[in-house]
Amino acid sequence: MVFDLDAMVKLFAIFGAIGGVWWRVNMRIAECEKAILKMENKIVKEYASSNSLKEVEKRLVHAIDRLTNRIDKLLDAAHGMKNGSSKSS
């Protein structure tokens, strides 16, 4: 089987084009993999901060509950003073 130079040049050009497309596809896949890893890292960081927010929320709710109890005691004391002063009159 005899190959002429023109056929071999065309064959190498086709393989070169296919190789170039293959290389570009692989580069794009690598870029997508990097973007996915970056997104995963961002999600992990936000999830960790989400846990921190839950902890802050617990502390705030506890502080609000304590404040509510203090206000209730203050109102009960004020109500007792009002009832006590009206009984003595």
Backbone hydrogen bonds, N-H to C=O, Kabsch-Sander energy under -0.5 kcal/mol:
donor,donor_aa,acceptor,acceptor_aa,energy
8,M,4,D,-1.9
9,V,5,L,-2.2
10,K,6,D,-2.1
11,L,7,A,-2.4
12,F,8,M,-2.6
13,A,9,V,-2.2
14,I,10,K,-2.4
15,F,11,L,-2.5
16,G,12,F,-2.5
17,A,13,A,-2.3
18,I,14,I,-2.7
19,G,15,F,-2.7
20,G,16,G,-2.4
21,V,17,A,-2.4
22,W,18,I,-2.7
23,W,19,G,-2.5
24,R,20,G,-2.3
25,V,21,V,-2.6
26,N,22,W,-2.4
27,M,23,W,-2.3
28,R,24,R,-2.3
29,I,25,V,-2.4
30,A,26,N,-2.2
31,E,27,M,-2.2
32,C,28,R,-2.4
33,E,29,I,-2.4
34,K,30,A,-2.2
35,A,31,E,-2.2
36,I,32,C,-2.4
37,L,33,E,-2.3
38,K,34,K,-2.3
39,M,35,A,-2.3
40,E,36,I,-2.7
41,N,37,L,-2.4
42,K,38,K,-2.0
43,I,39,M,-2.5
44,V,40,E,-2.5
45,K,41,N,-2.2
46,E,42,K,-2.5
47,Y,43,I,-2.5
48,A,44,V,-2.1
49,S,45,K,-2.1
50,S,46,E,-1.8
51,N,47,Y,-1.8
52,S,48,A,-1.6
53,L,49,S,-2.4
54,K,50,S,-2.0
55,E,51,N,-1.9
56,V,52,S,-2.4
57,E,53,L,-2.7
58,K,54,K,-2.1
59,R,55,E,-2.0
60,L,56,V,-2.6
61,V,57,E,-2.7
62,H,58,K,-2.4
63,A,59,R,-2.5
64,I,60,L,-2.7
65,D,61,V,-2.5
66,R,62,H,-2.3
67,L,63,A,-2.4
68,T,64,I,-2.7
69,N,65,D,-2.3
70,R,66,R,-2.2
71,I,67,L,-2.5
72,D,68,T,-2.7
73,K,69,N,-2.4
74,L,70,R,-2.5
75,L,71,I,-2.9
76,D,72,D,-2.7
77,A,73,K,-2.6
78,A,74,L,-2.6
79,H,75,L,-2.8
80,G,76,D,-2.5
81,M,77,A,-2.4
82,K,78,A,-2.1
83,N,79,H,-2.5
84,G,80,G,-2.6
85,S,81,M,-2.4
86,S,82,K,-1.6
87,K,83,N,-1.3
88,S,84,G,-1.3
89,S,85,S,-0.7
